Amino acid sequence: MSRDLFGKLQAQRGDVPVQTTQINTMDAFQQEIDSIERNMSQIRLNIDELDKLQRRALNAISDTETAALERQLDRLTAETNDLNNHVSNQLKSMQSSLRQLPNDAETTMRRNLHSSLTRKFMSMLTDYQNAQKRNRDACKDRFVRQYKIVNPNATQEEIDAKLQDNSGQQLFSSQLLESTRSQRAKLALQQVEERHRDVERIGQSILQVNQLFVDLQRMVDQQGETLDRIEDNVNNAVVHIESGNTNLEKAVDSARAARKKRWCLFIFFMIVLIVIIVVVLIYTLPKTTK
């Protein structure tokens, strides 16, 4: 991970103040879009890698291999969570900047692109959350198997209660760990504790992703309201234009009718004038010949 990206990710955790994205120019806007899409591509790669690691962890033969794969899962999950927070803040910052731009055709295009990118990211968050749930379910299955090694007579109610224990305390006392003579049982006790912590950690991560999703959904709803207002303004403008066109057509028809009337009157007066001239000639010509 690059230093620049690491600094940005730390900013999302509150270590560095997040600055509002400046997208006044189309070039700056496109650069920010490209940055978001690159981060989303990395998140997609991470989700695919998480699934692969999870399948390998399920099929691991030795406890050492399982522990190594779970450490990789933990690191990749933490990195993906940071990337998710970073992209979410990028989208929120971009929305704030878009609100400051005038409501013209270019801004509408930017808002539509931002809305489309936000929805794409939300779909990716859903995929990531599903991957985390699969990981959590696998951890629960391993927890159950290892717990039954420690306590073969445990009921399902007891196991469920242990899984839901969020007190932060150890599931088994240190005296029990010390008194356990079997190396296999002792290892199982430790692994039960580890799986319980894994389930809790993954559960917290799922809640964080869910909160991101809720925040983004709220932002999308706000975008929809803004776009609806713009659409209403456009529709009103269209109505006014259509009304103006109708009035213009009526004015043109009236002007044509007026010109037609003037031509009719002109022709009528010309005919009358010609008739008068003919009549005068008829009465005056014979007198001239005599």
CYANA upper distance limits for C-alpha pairs under 8 A (distance plus 0.5 A):
  1 MET  CA      5 LEU  CA      7.17
  1 MET  CA      6 PHE  CA      7.01
  2 SER  CA      6 PHE  CA      6.55
  3 ARG  CA      7 GLY  CA      6.53
  4 ASP  CA      8 LYS  CA      6.80
  5 LEU  CA      9 LEU  CA      6.60
  6 PHE  CA     10 GLN  CA      6.67
  7 GLY  CA     11 ALA  CA      6.73
  7 GLY  CA     16 VAL  CA      8.17
  8 LYS  CA     12 GLN  CA      7.11
  8 LYS  CA     16 VAL  CA      8.40
  8 LYS  CA     18 VAL  CA      8.48
  8 LYS  CA     86 HIS  CA      7.42
  9 LEU  CA     13 ARG  CA      7.34
  9 LEU  CA     82 ASP  CA      6.18
  9 LEU  CA     83 LEU  CA      7.22
  9 LEU  CA     85 ASN  CA      8.03
  9 LEU  CA     86 HIS  CA      6.24
 10 GLN  CA     14 GLY  CA      7.14
 10 GLN  CA     15 ASP  CA      6.05
 10 GLN  CA     16 VAL  CA      6.85
 10 GLN  CA     82 ASP  CA      8.50
 11 ALA  CA     15 ASP  CA      5.72
 11 ALA  CA     16 VAL  CA      4.62
 11 ALA  CA     17 PRO  CA      6.26
 11 ALA  CA     18 VAL  CA      6.25
 12 GLN  CA     16 VAL  CA      7.98
 12 GLN  CA     18 VAL  CA      7.49
 12 GLN  CA     82 ASP  CA      7.95
 12 GLN  CA     85 ASN  CA      6.67
 12 GLN  CA     86 HIS  CA      6.38
 12 GLN  CA     89 ASN  CA      7.74
 13 ARG  CA     82 ASP  CA      8.48
 19 GLN  CA     93 SER  CA      8.42
 20 THR  CA     93 SER  CA      5.76
 20 THR  CA     94 MET  CA      8.01
 20 THR  CA     96 SER  CA      8.12
 20 THR  CA     97 SER  CA      7.78
 21 THR  CA     90 GLN  CA      7.93
 21 THR  CA     93 SER  CA      6.03
 21 THR  CA     94 MET  CA      6.34
 21 THR  CA     97 SER  CA      7.14
 22 GLN  CA     28 ALA  CA      7.64
 22 GLN  CA     29 PHE  CA      8.32
 22 GLN  CA     94 MET  CA      8.27
 22 GLN  CA     97 SER  CA      7.01
 23 ILE  CA     27 ASP  CA      8.37
 23 ILE  CA     28 ALA  CA      5.45
 23 ILE  CA     29 PHE  CA      5.09
 23 ILE  CA     32 GLU  CA      8.25
 23 ILE  CA     94 MET  CA      7.91
 23 ILE  CA     97 SER  CA      7.14
 23 ILE  CA     98 LEU  CA      8.27
 24 ASN  CA     28 ALA  CA      7.38
 24 ASN  CA     29 PHE  CA      7.67
 24 ASN  CA     97 SER  CA      8.37
 24 ASN  CA    101 LEU  CA      8.09
 25 THR  CA     29 PHE  CA      6.80
 26 MET  CA     30 GLN  CA      6.62
 27 ASP  CA     31 GLN  CA      6.67
 28 ALA  CA     32 GLU  CA      6.83
 29 PHE  CA     33 ILE  CA      6.78
 30 GLN  CA     34 ASP  CA      6.62
 31 GLN  CA     35 SER  CA      6.73
 32 GLU  CA     36 ILE  CA      6.76
 33 ILE  CA     37 GLU  CA      6.70
 34 ASP  CA     38 ARG  CA      6.66
 35 SER  CA     39 ASN  CA      6.83
 36 ILE  CA     40 MET  CA      6.62
 36 ILE  CA     87 VAL  CA      6.61
 36 ILE  CA     90 GLN  CA      7.64
 37 GLU  CA     41 SER  CA      6.59
 38 ARG  CA     42 GLN  CA      6.88
 39 ASN  CA     43 ILE  CA      6.77
 39 ASN  CA     83 LEU  CA      7.31
 39 ASN  CA     87 VAL  CA      7.39
 40 MET  CA     44 ARG  CA      6.70
 40 MET  CA     87 VAL  CA      7.95
 40 MET  CA    121 PHE  CA      7.60
 41 SER  CA     45 LEU  CA      6.83
 42 GLN  CA     46 ASN  CA      6.65
 43 ILE  CA     47 ILE  CA      6.68
 43 ILE  CA     80 THR  CA      6.56
 43 ILE  CA     83 LEU  CA      7.37
 43 ILE  CA     84 ASN  CA      7.97
 44 ARG  CA     48 ASP  CA      6.89
 44 ARG  CA    124 MET  CA      7.74
 45 LEU  CA     49 GLU  CA      6.67
 46 ASN  CA     50 LEU  CA      6.51
 46 ASN  CA     76 LEU  CA      7.38
 46 ASN  CA     80 THR  CA      7.09
 47 ILE  CA     51 ASP  CA      6.93
 47 ILE  CA     80 THR  CA      8.50
 47 ILE  CA    127 ASP  CA      8.21
 47 ILE  CA    128 TYR  CA      6.44
 47 ILE  CA    131 ALA  CA      7.50
 48 ASP  CA     52 LYS  CA      6.95
 49 GLU  CA     53 LEU  CA      6.63
 50 LEU  CA     54 GLN  CA      6.52
 50 LEU  CA     73 LEU  CA      6.96
 50 LEU  CA     76 LEU  CA      7.66
 50 LEU  CA     77 THR  CA      8.18
 50 LEU  CA    131 ALA  CA      7.82
 51 ASP  CA     55 ARG  CA      6.76
 51 ASP  CA    131 ALA  CA      7.07
 52 LYS  CA     56 ARG  CA      6.79
 53 LEU  CA     57 ALA  CA      6.56
 53 LEU  CA     69 LEU  CA      7.00
 53 LEU  CA     72 GLN  CA      8.26
 53 LEU  CA     73 LEU  CA      7.21
 54 GLN  CA     58 LEU  CA      6.76
 54 GLN  CA     69 LEU  CA      8.42
 54 GLN  CA     73 LEU  CA      8.03
 54 GLN  CA    135 ASN  CA      6.92
 55 ARG  CA     59 ASN  CA      6.88
 56 ARG  CA     60 ALA  CA      6.41
 56 ARG  CA     69 LEU  CA      8.04
 57 ALA  CA     65 GLU  CA      8.18
 57 ALA  CA     66 THR  CA      5.87
 57 ALA  CA     69 LEU  CA      6.41
 57 ALA  CA     70 GLU  CA      7.56
 58 LEU  CA     66 THR  CA      8.45
 58 LEU  CA    138 ALA  CA      7.84
 60 ALA  CA     65 GLU  CA      6.62
 60 ALA  CA     66 THR  CA      6.14
 61 ILE  CA     65 GLU  CA      7.56
 61 ILE  CA     66 THR  CA      8.07
 62 SER  CA     66 THR  CA      6.87
 63 ASP  CA     67 ALA  CA      6.59
 64 THR  CA     68 ALA  CA      6.77
 65 GLU  CA     69 LEU  CA      6.71
 66 THR  CA     70 GLU  CA      6.64
 67 ALA  CA     71 ARG  CA      6.76
 68 ALA  CA     72 GLN  CA      6.98
 69 LEU  CA     73 LEU  CA      6.70
 70 GLU  CA     74 ASP  CA      6.62
 71 ARG  CA     75 ARG  CA      6.81
 72 GLN  CA     76 LEU  CA      6.58
 73 LEU  CA     77 THR  CA      6.41
 74 ASP  CA     78 ALA  CA      6.68
 75 ARG  CA     79 GLU  CA      6.71
 76 LEU  CA     80 THR  CA      6.56
 77 THR  CA     81 ASN  CA      6.60
 78 ALA  CA     82 ASP  CA      6.80
 79 GLU  CA     83 LEU  CA      6.78
 80 THR  CA     84 ASN  CA      6.57
 81 ASN  CA     85 ASN  CA      6.77
 81 ASN  CA    205 SER  CA      8.12
 81 ASN  CA    209 VAL  CA      8.29
 82 ASP  CA     86 HIS  CA      6.63
 83 LEU  CA     87 VAL  CA      6.64
 84 ASN  CA     88 SER  CA      6.59
 84 ASN  CA    125 LEU  CA      8.36
 85 ASN  CA     89 ASN  CA      6.68
 85 ASN  CA    212 LEU  CA      8.12
 86 HIS  CA     90 GLN  CA      6.69
 87 VAL  CA     91 LEU  CA      6.72
 88 SER  CA     92 LYS  CA      6.76
 88 SER  CA    212 LEU  CA      7.72
 88 SER  CA    216 LEU  CA      7.94
 89 ASN  CA     93 SER  CA      6.45
 90 GLN  CA     94 MET  CA      6.60
 91 LEU  CA     95 GLN  CA      6.70
 91 LEU  CA    114 HIS  CA      7.98
 91 LEU  CA    118 THR  CA      7.44
 92 LYS  CA     96 SER  CA      6.89
 92 LYS  CA    219 MET  CA      8.20
 93 SER  CA     97 SER  CA      6.90
 94 MET  CA     98 LEU  CA      6.65
 94 MET  CA    114 HIS  CA      8.39
 95 GLN  CA     99 ARG  CA      6.86
 95 GLN  CA    111 ARG  CA      8.43
 95 GLN  CA    114 HIS  CA      8.17
 96 SER  CA    100 GLN  CA      7.55
 97 SER  CA    101 LEU  CA      7.56
 98 LEU  CA    107 THR  CA      7.71
 98 LEU  CA    110 ARG  CA      8.31
 98 LEU  CA    111 ARG  CA      7.52
101 LEU  CA    107 THR  CA      7.17
102 PRO  CA    107 THR  CA      7.28
103 ASN  CA    107 THR  CA      6.47
103 ASN  CA    108 THR  CA      7.26
103 ASN  CA    230 ILE  CA      7.85
104 ASP  CA    108 THR  CA      6.78
105 ALA  CA    109 MET  CA      6.77
106 GLU  CA    110 ARG  CA      6.82
107 THR  CA    111 ARG  CA      6.63
108 THR  CA    112 ASN  CA      6.66
108 THR  CA    227 LEU  CA      8.13
109 MET  CA    113 LEU  CA      6.77
110 ARG  CA    114 HIS  CA      6.58
111 ARG  CA    115 SER  CA      6.51
111 ARG  CA    223 GLN  CA      8.14
111 ARG  CA    227 LEU  CA      8.49
112 ASN  CA    116 SER  CA      6.63
113 LEU  CA    117 LEU  CA      6.66
114 HIS  CA    118 THR  CA      6.60
115 SER  CA    119 ARG  CA      6.78
115 SER  CA    220 VAL  CA      7.06
115 SER  CA    223 GLN  CA      7.49
116 SER  CA    120 LYS  CA      6.76
117 LEU  CA    121 PHE  CA      6.70
118 THR  CA    122 MET  CA      6.70
118 THR  CA    216 LEU  CA      7.77
118 THR  CA    220 VAL  CA      7.86
119 ARG  CA    123 SER  CA      6.75
119 ARG  CA    220 VAL  CA      8.23
120 LYS  CA    124 MET  CA      6.86
121 PHE  CA    125 LEU  CA      6.69
122 MET  CA    126 THR  CA      6.84
122 MET  CA    213 PHE  CA      6.78
122 MET  CA    216 LEU  CA      7.76
123 SER  CA    127 ASP  CA      7.02
124 MET  CA    128 TYR  CA      6.71
125 LEU  CA    129 GLN  CA      6.51
125 LEU  CA    209 VAL  CA      7.43
125 LEU  CA    213 PHE  CA      7.62
126 THR  CA    130 ASN  CA      6.67
127 ASP  CA    131 ALA  CA      6.78
128 TYR  CA    132 GLN  CA      6.73
129 GLN  CA    133 LYS  CA      6.67
129 GLN  CA    206 ILE  CA      6.57
129 GLN  CA    209 VAL  CA      7.30
129 GLN  CA    210 ASN  CA      8.38
130 ASN  CA    134 ARG  CA      6.77
131 ALA  CA    135 ASN  CA      6.76
132 GLN  CA    136 ARG  CA      6.58
132 GLN  CA    202 ILE  CA      7.20
132 GLN  CA    206 ILE  CA      7.27
133 LYS  CA    137 ASP  CA      6.56
133 LYS  CA    202 ILE  CA      8.40
133 LYS  CA    206 ILE  CA      8.05
134 ARG  CA    138 ALA  CA      6.70
135 ASN  CA    139 CYS  CA      6.75
135 ASN  CA    202 ILE  CA      8.31
136 ARG  CA    140 LYS  CA      6.67
136 ARG  CA    198 ASP  CA      8.14
136 ARG  CA    199 VAL  CA      6.10
136 ARG  CA    202 ILE  CA      6.60
136 ARG  CA    203 GLY  CA      7.80
137 ASP  CA    141 ASP  CA      6.74
138 ALA  CA    142 ARG  CA      6.86
139 CYS  CA    143 PHE  CA      6.53
139 CYS  CA    195 ARG  CA      6.41
139 CYS  CA    196 HIS  CA      8.46
139 CYS  CA    198 ASP  CA      7.39
139 CYS  CA    199 VAL  CA      6.70
140 LYS  CA    144 VAL  CA      6.70
140 LYS  CA    163 LEU  CA      8.26
140 LYS  CA    195 ARG  CA      7.70
140 LYS  CA    196 HIS  CA      8.30
140 LYS  CA    199 VAL  CA      7.21
141 ASP  CA    145 ARG  CA      6.85
142 ARG  CA    146 GLN  CA      6.60
142 ARG  CA    195 ARG  CA      7.62
143 PHE  CA    147 TYR  CA      6.38
143 PHE  CA    191 GLN  CA      8.19
143 PHE  CA    192 VAL  CA      5.95
143 PHE  CA    195 ARG  CA      5.99
143 PHE  CA    196 HIS  CA      7.28
144 VAL  CA    148 LYS  CA      6.67
144 VAL  CA    159 ILE  CA      7.44
145 ARG  CA    149 ILE  CA      7.08
146 GLN  CA    150 VAL  CA      7.05
146 GLN  CA    188 ALA  CA      5.94
146 GLN  CA    189 LEU  CA      7.91
146 GLN  CA    191 GLN  CA      7.44
146 GLN  CA    192 VAL  CA      6.32
147 TYR  CA    151 ASN  CA      6.46
147 TYR  CA    152 PRO  CA      8.15
147 TYR  CA    154 ALA  CA      8.48
147 TYR  CA    159 ILE  CA      8.15
147 TYR  CA    188 ALA  CA      7.69
147 TYR  CA    189 LEU  CA      7.81
147 TYR  CA    192 VAL  CA      6.45
148 LYS  CA    152 PRO  CA      4.96
148 LYS  CA    153 ASN  CA      7.72
148 LYS  CA    154 ALA  CA      7.00
149 ILE  CA    185 ALA  CA      7.17
149 ILE  CA    188 ALA  CA      7.12
150 VAL  CA    185 ALA  CA      6.31
150 VAL  CA    188 ALA  CA      6.84
150 VAL  CA    189 LEU  CA      6.71
154 ALA  CA    158 GLU  CA      6.75
154 ALA  CA    159 ILE  CA      7.30
155 THR  CA    159 ILE  CA      6.89
156 GLN  CA    160 ASP  CA      6.56
157 GLU  CA    161 ALA  CA      6.62
158 GLU  CA    162 LYS  CA      6.79
159 ILE  CA    163 LEU  CA      6.73
160 ASP  CA    164 GLN  CA      6.74
161 ALA  CA    165 ASP  CA      6.68
162 LYS  CA    171 LEU  CA      7.73
163 LEU  CA    196 HIS  CA      7.09
163 LEU  CA    199 VAL  CA      8.41
166 ASN  CA    200 GLU  CA      7.98
170 GLN  CA    193 GLU  CA      7.37
171 LEU  CA    193 GLU  CA      7.04
172 PHE  CA    176 LEU  CA      7.04
172 PHE  CA    177 LEU  CA      7.78
172 PHE  CA    189 LEU  CA      8.15
172 PHE  CA    193 GLU  CA      8.49
173 SER  CA    177 LEU  CA      7.11
174 SER  CA    178 GLU  CA      6.67
175 GLN  CA    179 SER  CA      6.46
176 LEU  CA    180 THR  CA      6.56
177 LEU  CA    186 LYS  CA      6.86
177 LEU  CA    189 LEU  CA      7.64
180 THR  CA    185 ALA  CA      7.38
180 THR  CA    186 LYS  CA      6.41
181 ARG  CA    185 ALA  CA      8.15
181 ARG  CA    186 LYS  CA      7.69
182 SER  CA    186 LYS  CA      6.61
183 GLN  CA    187 LEU  CA      6.56
184 ARG  CA    188 ALA  CA      6.60
185 ALA  CA    189 LEU  CA      6.65
186 LYS  CA    190 GLN  CA      6.93
187 LEU  CA    191 GLN  CA      6.64
188 ALA  CA    192 VAL  CA      6.53
189 LEU  CA    193 GLU  CA      7.00
190 GLN  CA    194 GLU  CA      6.80
191 GLN  CA    195 ARG  CA      6.46
192 VAL  CA    196 HIS  CA      6.60
193 GLU  CA    197 ARG  CA      6.86
194 GLU  CA    198 ASP  CA      6.67
195 ARG  CA    199 VAL  CA      6.65
196 HIS  CA    200 GLU  CA      6.81
197 ARG  CA    201 ARG  CA      6.53
198 ASP  CA    202 ILE  CA      6.54
199 VAL  CA    203 GLY  CA      6.51
200 GLU  CA    204 GLN  CA      6.77
201 ARG  CA    205 SER  CA      6.81
202 ILE  CA    206 ILE  CA      6.67
203 GLY  CA    207 LEU  CA      6.83
204 GLN  CA    208 GLN  CA      6.79
205 SER  CA    209 VAL  CA      6.78
206 ILE  CA    210 ASN  CA      6.60
207 LEU  CA    211 GLN  CA      6.72
208 GLN  CA    212 LEU  CA      6.82
209 VAL  CA    213 PHE  CA      6.69
210 ASN  CA    214 VAL  CA      6.75
211 GLN  CA    215 ASP  CA      6.70
212 LEU  CA    216 LEU  CA      6.65
213 PHE  CA    217 GLN  CA      6.54
214 VAL  CA    218 ARG  CA      6.74
215 ASP  CA    219 MET  CA      6.81
216 LEU  CA    220 VAL  CA      6.62
217 GLN  CA    221 ASP  CA      6.68
218 ARG  CA    222 GLN  CA      6.82
219 MET  CA    223 GLN  CA      6.69
220 VAL  CA    224 GLY  CA      6.64
221 ASP  CA    225 GLU  CA      6.88
222 GLN  CA    226 THR  CA      6.81
223 GLN  CA    227 LEU  CA      6.57
224 GLY  CA    228 ASP  CA      6.43
225 GLU  CA    229 ARG  CA      6.74
226 THR  CA    230 ILE  CA      6.81
227 LEU  CA    231 GLU  CA      6.48
228 ASP  CA    232 ASP  CA      6.54
229 ARG  CA    233 ASN  CA      6.71
230 ILE  CA    234 VAL  CA      6.65
231 GLU  CA    235 ASN  CA      6.49
232 ASP  CA    236 ASN  CA      6.52
233 ASN  CA    237 ALA  CA      6.59
234 VAL  CA    238 VAL  CA      6.64
235 ASN  CA    239 VAL  CA      6.66
236 ASN  CA    240 HIS  CA      6.70
237 ALA  CA    241 ILE  CA      6.59
238 VAL  CA    242 GLU  CA      6.54
239 VAL  CA    243 SER  CA      6.55
240 HIS  CA    244 GLY  CA      6.50
241 ILE  CA    245 ASN  CA      6.53
242 GLU  CA    246 THR  CA      6.65
243 SER  CA    247 ASN  CA      6.75
244 GLY  CA    248 LEU  CA      6.48
245 ASN  CA    249 GLU  CA      6.55
246 THR  CA    250 LYS  CA      6.77
247 ASN  CA    251 ALA  CA      6.65
248 LEU  CA    252 VAL  CA      6.60
249 GLU  CA    253 ASP  CA      6.62
250 LYS  CA    254 SER  CA      6.58
251 ALA  CA    255 ALA  CA      6.58
252 VAL  CA    256 ARG  CA      6.61
253 ASP  CA    257 ALA  CA      6.59
254 SER  CA    258 ALA  CA      6.59
255 ALA  CA    259 ARG  CA      6.62
256 ARG  CA    260 LYS  CA      6.58
257 ALA  CA    261 LYS  CA      6.67
258 ALA  CA    262 ARG  CA      6.72
259 ARG  CA    263 TRP  CA      6.69
260 LYS  CA    264 CYS  CA      6.63
261 LYS  CA    265 LEU  CA      6.63
262 ARG  CA    266 PHE  CA      6.50
263 TRP  CA    267 ILE  CA      6.56
264 CYS  CA    268 PHE  CA      6.53
265 LEU  CA    269 PHE  CA      6.59
266 PHE  CA    270 MET  CA      6.63
267 ILE  CA    271 ILE  CA      6.60
268 PHE  CA    272 VAL  CA      6.71
269 PHE  CA    273 LEU  CA      6.45
270 MET  CA    274 ILE  CA      6.55
271 ILE  CA    275 VAL  CA      6.64
272 VAL  CA    276 ILE  CA      6.66
273 LEU  CA    277 ILE  CA      6.67
274 ILE  CA    278 VAL  CA      6.62
275 VAL  CA    279 VAL  CA      6.58
276 ILE  CA    280 VAL  CA      6.59
277 ILE  CA    281 LEU  CA      6.61
278 VAL  CA    282 ILE  CA      6.61
279 VAL  CA    283 TYR  CA      6.91
280 VAL  CA    284 THR  CA      6.48
281 LEU  CA    285 LEU  CA      6.15
282 ILE  CA    286 PRO  CA      7.79
283 TYR  CA    287 LYS  CA      7.87
284 THR  CA    288 THR  CA      6.98
285 LEU  CA    289 THR  CA      6.90
286 PRO  CA    290 LYS  CA      6.93
